[in-house]
Amino acid sequence: MRLYKIISLLAVVALAGCGGPALERAGGGTESFSGRVTAVSDGDTLRVLANRREVKVRLYGIDSPESHQAFGTQAKKFTSSKAHGKTVDVQYRERDQYGRTVGEVILPDGSNLNALIVKSGYAWAYRHHSRKFIPEEEEAKADRRGLWKDRNPIPPWEFRRAN
């Protein structure tokens, strides 16, 4: 009987590691985890080290310019300046078609990175997925921040389709 308990306990411990990086239930039926941002791939994608695993996180509800698109480099630099090396909370939303975790990132000061990027003019509100960040986009556009300095900035989804 004692051997059965030990094997059962080992099985539970092994299975606990299969669910990804320290995912835990949070309010609203979403999953969240905390970790340190180790890399910023572009303005809306970063890597987070959580529970000794690196997780690629695509920021929910926003779309930044592509790396080789106007304002792509500035968007990456802005995101990096706000998040790289910091311990963040990732509010899990879903997994995308490429297997990335899609979520909102909360910075140590409690601010929402996704909203901050849009409000600063380095991403569009990605209306195809969410309407959440439209007010931030409208504010950035009205104040001509970031990519809104251009007269006709090309949304990344149109840029990807054309290239």
Backbone as CSV, one residue per row, in Angstrom:
resi,resn,N_x,N_y,N_z,CA_x,CA_y,CA_z,C_x,C_y,C_z
1,MET,0.819,-1.193,0.000,0.000,0.000,0.000,0.868,1.265,0.000
2,ARG,1.957,1.236,0.788,2.839,2.381,0.859,3.500,2.650,-0.497
3,LEU,3.920,1.606,-1.205,4.510,1.731,-2.528,3.508,2.364,-3.499
4,TYR,2.240,1.993,-3.409,1.181,2.546,-4.253,1.063,4.051,-4.029
5,LYS,1.134,4.509,-2.767,1.035,5.940,-2.455,2.231,6.702,-3.027
6,ILE,3.418,6.097,-2.903,4.618,6.756,-3.434,4.534,6.881,-4.948
7,ILE,4.127,5.828,-5.617,3.992,5.867,-7.082,2.923,6.874,-7.489
8,SER,1.822,6.911,-6.784,0.744,7.872,-7.075,1.244,9.294,-6.913
9,LEU,1.985,9.548,-5.842,2.524,10.879,-5.595,3.498,11.280,-6.702
10,LEU,4.371,10.365,-7.109,5.300,10.647,-8.201,4.563,10.936,-9.505
11,ALA,3.496,10.214,-9.763,2.702,10.441,-10.975,2.068,11.826,-10.956
12,VAL,1.554,12.232,-9.825,0.942,13.557,-9.698,1.979,14.646,-9.925
13,VAL,3.159,14.491,-9.327,4.229,15.470,-9.495,4.659,15.539,-10.959
14,ALA,4.800,14.409,-11.609,5.208,14.380,-13.021,4.159,15.038,-13.906
15,LEU,2.904,14.750,-13.665,1.837,15.337,-14.476,1.697,16.829,-14.243
16,ALA,1.994,17.289,-13.057,1.891,18.718,-12.759,2.825,19.527,-13.646
17,GLY,3.963,18.961,-14.013,4.906,19.660,-14.877,4.508,19.666,-16.332
18,CYS,3.498,18.904,-16.728,3.098,18.805,-18.135,2.167,19.914,-18.574
19,GLY,1.596,20.639,-17.646,0.608,21.651,-17.995,1.190,22.971,-18.395
20,GLY,2.481,23.048,-18.605,3.076,24.308,-18.989,3.719,24.969,-17.788
21,PRO,4.099,26.222,-17.929,4.898,26.905,-16.936,4.076,27.439,-15.774
22,ALA,3.980,26.672,-14.743,3.348,27.137,-13.510,1.992,27.790,-13.748
23,LEU,1.207,27.184,-14.612,-0.103,27.757,-14.885,-1.005,27.527,-13.697
24,GLU,-1.718,28.561,-13.324,-2.638,28.423,-12.215,-3.940,29.102,-12.568
25,ARG,-5.005,28.601,-12.012,-6.321,29.168,-12.297,-6.424,30.574,-11.739
26,ALA,-6.946,31.464,-12.549,-7.193,32.830,-12.100,-8.667,33.117,-12.327
27,GLY,-9.101,34.280,-11.946,-10.509,34.628,-12.104,-10.930,34.689,-13.552
28,GLY,-12.206,34.488,-13.803,-12.753,34.625,-15.145,-12.472,33.461,-16.060
29,GLY,-12.032,32.332,-15.518,-11.806,31.163,-16.356,-10.572,31.251,-17.221
30,THR,-9.654,32.161,-16.913,-8.404,32.243,-17.668,-7.292,31.689,-16.792
31,GLU,-6.162,31.380,-17.391,-5.005,30.897,-16.653,-3.949,31.987,-16.671
32,SER,-3.177,32.073,-15.610,-2.126,33.073,-15.584,-0.872,32.483,-14.973
33,PHE,0.248,33.150,-15.205,1.513,32.749,-14.600,2.417,33.961,-14.544
34,SER,3.440,33.864,-13.724,4.419,34.934,-13.585,5.764,34.432,-14.076
35,GLY,6.581,35.360,-14.568,7.913,34.998,-15.009,8.694,36.227,-15.418
36,ARG,9.960,36.012,-15.739,10.845,37.113,-16.141,10.929,37.174,-17.658
37,VAL,10.790,38.364,-18.209,10.898,38.556,-19.660,12.364,38.439,-20.037
38,THR,12.664,37.438,-20.879,14.052,37.174,-21.276,14.395,37.724,-22.657
39,ALA,13.373,37.941,-23.492,13.621,38.439,-24.847,12.358,39.093,-25.389
40,VAL,12.564,40.046,-26.282,11.463,40.681,-27.003,11.728,40.432,-28.475
41,SER,10.840,39.668,-29.120,11.017,39.313,-30.536,10.640,40.466,-31.445
42,ASP,9.536,41.132,-31.112,9.062,42.296,-31.844,8.129,43.066,-30.912
43,GLY,7.393,44.023,-31.434,6.573,44.872,-30.584,5.452,44.178,-29.843
44,ASP,5.038,43.001,-30.318,3.911,42.322,-29.663,4.177,40.860,-29.313
45,THR,5.440,40.472,-29.285,5.801,39.087,-28.935,7.036,39.099,-28.044
46,LEU,6.967,38.337,-26.958,8.103,38.258,-26.061,8.238,36.862,-25.486
47,ARG,9.353,36.624,-24.834,9.601,35.331,-24.185,9.673,35.561,-22.688
48,VAL,8.994,34.661,-21.963,8.937,34.763,-20.507,9.441,33.457,-19.909
49,LEU,10.392,33.566,-18.989,10.915,32.404,-18.291,10.083,32.199,-17.033
50,ALA,9.357,31.073,-17.009,8.487,30.750,-15.878,8.718,29.297,-15.497
51,ASN,9.048,29.073,-14.245,9.251,27.712,-13.761,10.282,26.960,-14.604
52,ARG,11.375,27.648,-14.921,12.489,27.099,-15.703,12.123,26.730,-17.138
53,ARG,11.042,27.256,-17.649,10.655,27.041,-19.056,10.433,28.392,-19.712
54,GLU,10.917,28.516,-20.942,10.706,29.752,-21.683,9.418,29.626,-22.494
55,VAL,8.548,30.603,-22.342,7.253,30.599,-23.006,7.192,31.782,-23.962
56,LYS,6.833,31.510,-25.224,6.660,32.582,-26.194,5.256,33.148,-26.009
57,VAL,5.173,34.450,-25.754,3.892,35.102,-25.469,3.585,36.133,-26.544
58,ARG,2.439,35.970,-27.185,1.918,36.932,-28.166,0.936,37.804,-27.415
59,LEU,1.120,39.111,-27.477,0.268,40.024,-26.718,-1.138,40.077,-27.305
60,TYR,-2.109,39.827,-26.460,-3.517,39.743,-26.834,-4.080,41.100,-27.248
61,GLY,-4.854,41.092,-28.326,-5.647,42.255,-28.713,-4.906,43.401,-29.348
62,ILE,-3.613,43.210,-29.652,-2.846,44.280,-30.293,-2.043,43.699,-31.453
63,ASP,-1.656,44.558,-32.379,-0.827,44.136,-33.506,0.169,45.249,-33.804
64,SER,1.442,44.982,-33.555,2.515,45.949,-33.796,3.038,45.808,-35.216
65,PRO,3.672,46.861,-35.726,4.282,46.757,-37.053,5.289,45.616,-37.102
66,GLU,5.409,44.996,-38.264,6.396,43.933,-38.478,7.806,44.523,-38.375
67,SER,8.783,43.689,-38.088,10.172,44.148,-37.895,10.680,44.972,-39.064
68,HIS,10.391,44.549,-40.294,10.889,45.224,-41.497,9.883,46.230,-42.053
69,GLN,8.933,46.637,-41.213,7.908,47.620,-41.588,8.223,48.933,-40.867
70,ALA,7.722,50.044,-41.382,7.901,51.333,-40.700,7.415,51.217,-39.260
71,PHE,8.219,51.722,-38.345,7.958,51.718,-36.899,8.100,50.344,-36.246
72,GLY,8.503,49.322,-37.002,8.709,48.000,-36.427,9.842,47.982,-35.412
73,THR,10.954,48.613,-35.762,12.106,48.668,-34.857,11.775,49.481,-33.611
74,GLN,11.091,50.608,-33.793,10.724,51.442,-32.648,9.753,50.713,-31.722
75,ALA,8.821,49.953,-32.307,7.867,49.194,-31.496,8.595,48.162,-30.642
76,LYS,9.558,47.462,-31.239,10.335,46.462,-30.498,11.130,47.124,-29.372
77,LYS,11.774,48.254,-29.676,12.553,48.963,-28.663,11.665,49.444,-27.521
78,PHE,10.480,49.940,-27.851,9.564,50.417,-26.818,9.144,49.267,-25.900
79,THR,8.723,48.158,-26.500,8.290,46.994,-25.716,9.436,46.498,-24.846
80,SER,10.627,46.439,-25.413,11.796,45.989,-24.668,12.091,46.923,-23.494
81,SER,11.988,48.223,-23.717,12.280,49.189,-22.647,11.299,49.060,-21.485
82,LYS,10.114,48.617,-21.754,9.087,48.487,-20.711,9.129,47.134,-20.004
83,ALA,9.553,46.072,-20.713,9.369,44.733,-20.157,10.630,43.890,-19.990
84,HIS,11.642,44.093,-20.815,12.794,43.179,-20.791,13.452,43.150,-19.421
85,GLY,13.680,41.928,-18.921,14.333,41.738,-17.636,13.419,41.869,-16.429
86,LYS,12.172,42.224,-16.660,11.237,42.423,-15.544,10.409,41.167,-15.298
87,THR,9.981,41.021,-14.058,9.072,39.935,-13.711,7.659,40.436,-13.948
88,VAL,6.924,39.704,-14.774,5.579,40.119,-15.193,4.566,39.020,-14.880
89,ASP,3.317,39.406,-14.887,2.224,38.444,-14.801,1.621,38.336,-16.188
90,VAL,1.429,37.115,-16.661,0.801,36.882,-17.963,-0.600,36.353,-17.705
91,GLN,-1.593,37.109,-18.160,-2.983,36.675,-18.042,-3.332,35.922,-19.329
92,TYR,-3.325,34.615,-19.207,-3.531,33.719,-20.346,-4.917,33.926,-20.954
93,ARG,-4.984,34.006,-22.296,-6.248,34.097,-23.027,-6.515,32.846,-23.845
94,GLU,-5.470,32.431,-24.609,-5.620,31.273,-25.494,-4.266,30.882,-26.046
95,ARG,-4.239,29.849,-26.855,-3.062,29.456,-27.606,-3.377,29.756,-29.070
96,ASP,-2.421,30.355,-29.786,-2.699,30.691,-31.184,-2.327,29.537,-32.112
97,GLN,-2.520,29.752,-33.412,-2.287,28.697,-34.405,-0.829,28.265,-34.482
98,TYR,0.077,29.093,-33.932,1.501,28.755,-33.943,1.953,28.157,-32.613
99,GLY,1.009,27.908,-31.708,1.321,27.309,-30.418,1.781,28.297,-29.361
100,ARG,1.741,29.593,-29.678,2.163,30.596,-28.698,1.052,30.843,-27.684
101,THR,1.460,31.193,-26.480,0.515,31.642,-25.473,0.098,33.049,-25.860
102,VAL,-1.184,33.323,-25.857,-1.700,34.658,-26.139,-2.253,35.196,-24.828
103,GLY,-1.806,36.397,-24.453,-2.278,36.925,-23.187,-1.975,38.396,-23.007
104,GLU,-2.450,38.897,-21.883,-2.156,40.266,-21.485,-1.025,40.206,-20.482
105,VAL,-0.112,41.154,-20.578,1.047,41.179,-19.700,0.919,42.360,-18.739
106,ILE,1.006,42.034,-17.463,0.918,43.053,-16.426,2.326,43.293,-15.884
107,LEU,2.750,44.547,-15.938,4.088,44.944,-15.503,4.158,45.049,-13.979
108,PRO,5.368,45.104,-13.417,5.504,45.175,-11.957,4.755,46.340,-11.307
109,ASP,4.591,47.445,-12.029,3.868,48.592,-11.455,2.350,48.455,-11.582
110,GLY,1.888,47.313,-12.144,0.449,47.059,-12.280,-0.146,47.509,-13.595
111,SER,0.652,48.158,-14.445,0.117,48.615,-15.729,0.066,47.468,-16.735
112,ASN,-0.848,47.596,-17.687,-1.065,46.598,-18.715,-0.152,46.932,-19.900
113,LEU,0.826,46.062,-20.194,1.774,46.312,-21.278,1.061,46.458,-22.617
114,ASN,0.073,45.609,-22.878,-0.652,45.649,-24.148,-1.238,47.048,-24.366
115,ALA,-1.932,47.554,-23.344,-2.566,48.872,-23.430,-1.522,49.970,-23.586
116,LEU,-0.424,49.848,-22.869,0.639,50.852,-22.913,1.254,50.963,-24.309
117,ILE,1.460,49.829,-24.971,2.037,49.831,-26.319,1.098,50.543,-27.295
118,VAL,-0.183,50.236,-27.220,-1.164,50.870,-28.117,-1.269,52.357,-27.811
119,LYS,-1.363,52.693,-26.534,-1.518,54.094,-26.108,-0.309,54.936,-26.510
120,SER,0.859,54.319,-26.595,2.081,55.031,-26.982,2.256,55.106,-28.488
121,GLY,1.352,54.463,-29.227,1.392,54.539,-30.681,2.283,53.523,-31.350
122,TYR,2.547,52.383,-30.686,3.408,51.369,-31.280,2.670,50.082,-31.632
123,ALA,1.345,50.149,-31.647,0.530,49.011,-32.084,-0.887,49.494,-32.365
124,TRP,-1.559,48.715,-33.173,-2.987,48.920,-33.425,-3.773,48.060,-32.438
125,ALA,-4.984,48.482,-32.138,-5.917,47.583,-31.460,-6.279,46.550,-32.523
126,TYR,-6.102,45.277,-32.224,-6.329,44.212,-33.205,-7.798,43.832,-33.158
127,ARG,-8.619,44.611,-33.863,-10.076,44.482,-33.808,-10.585,43.105,-34.225
128,HIS,-9.790,42.399,-35.008,-10.179,41.052,-35.436,-10.305,40.111,-34.230
129,HIS,-9.532,40.412,-33.163,-9.521,39.556,-31.982,-10.187,40.181,-30.760
130,SER,-10.179,41.518,-30.684,-10.693,42.182,-29.492,-10.969,43.649,-29.772
131,ARG,-11.900,44.201,-29.033,-12.173,45.631,-29.138,-11.645,46.362,-27.899
132,LYS,-10.948,45.638,-27.054,-10.528,46.149,-25.746,-9.645,47.391,-25.816
133,PHE,-8.729,47.457,-26.774,-7.740,48.528,-26.770,-8.036,49.644,-27.767
134,ILE,-9.267,49.716,-28.241,-9.660,50.772,-29.185,-9.531,52.168,-28.572
135,PRO,-9.963,52.395,-27.321,-9.796,53.750,-26.743,-8.335,54.200,-26.695
136,GLU,-7.418,53.282,-26.388,-5.994,53.625,-26.360,-5.491,53.978,-27.754
137,GLU,-5.967,53.238,-28.762,-5.573,53.543,-30.143,-6.079,54.920,-30.557
138,GLU,-7.330,55.216,-30.238,-7.900,56.511,-30.611,-7.165,57.668,-29.942
139,GLU,-6.747,57.454,-28.690,-5.983,58.488,-27.982,-4.624,58.701,-28.650
140,ALA,-3.922,57.617,-28.975,-2.616,57.722,-29.630,-2.745,58.401,-30.993
141,LYS,-3.791,58.042,-31.711,-4.025,58.630,-33.044,-4.294,60.134,-32.925
142,ALA,-5.141,60.524,-31.977,-5.485,61.940,-31.781,-4.252,62.759,-31.398
143,ASP,-3.354,62.172,-30.618,-2.147,62.871,-30.176,-0.954,62.661,-31.112
144,ARG,-1.172,61.912,-32.211,-0.139,61.624,-33.212,1.129,61.047,-32.578
145,ARG,0.924,60.035,-31.733,2.042,59.356,-31.077,2.533,58.190,-31.922
146,GLY,3.835,57.917,-31.844,4.405,56.748,-32.493,4.093,56.673,-33.971
147,LEU,3.562,55.538,-34.402,3.280,55.315,-35.824,2.218,56.254,-36.370
148,TRP,1.456,56.888,-35.491,0.412,57.821,-35.941,0.996,59.156,-36.392
149,LYS,2.339,59.303,-36.314,2.998,60.471,-36.884,2.936,60.410,-38.401
150,ASP,2.895,59.195,-38.952,2.741,59.011,-40.402,1.325,59.412,-40.807
151,ARG,1.197,59.938,-42.006,-0.144,60.321,-42.487,-1.023,59.104,-42.710
152,ASN,-0.441,58.049,-43.277,-1.197,56.838,-43.592,-0.444,55.585,-43.170
153,PRO,-0.374,55.317,-41.885,0.350,54.108,-41.476,-0.376,52.857,-41.972
154,ILE,0.400,51.884,-42.382,-0.178,50.641,-42.915,-0.299,49.631,-41.780
155,PRO,-1.505,49.155,-41.512,-1.667,48.141,-40.459,-0.878,46.884,-40.808
156,PRO,-0.321,46.214,-39.810,0.524,45.041,-40.072,-0.191,43.914,-40.804
157,TRP,-1.493,43.736,-40.569,-2.216,42.667,-41.268,-2.290,42.961,-42.764
158,GLU,-2.337,44.230,-43.162,-2.299,44.587,-44.587,-0.889,44.443,-45.126
159,PHE,0.105,44.840,-44.327,1.508,44.711,-44.704,1.863,43.241,-44.948
160,ARG,1.427,42.368,-44.055,1.716,40.919,-44.204,1.062,40.373,-45.483
161,ARG,-0.144,40.812,-45.753,-0.856,40.328,-46.946,-0.138,40.769,-48.222
162,ALA,0.428,41.977,-48.213,1.092,42.516,-49.407,2.519,41.998,-49.583
163,ASN,3.103,41.483,-48.526,4.509,41.048,-48.591,4.605,39.592,-48.417
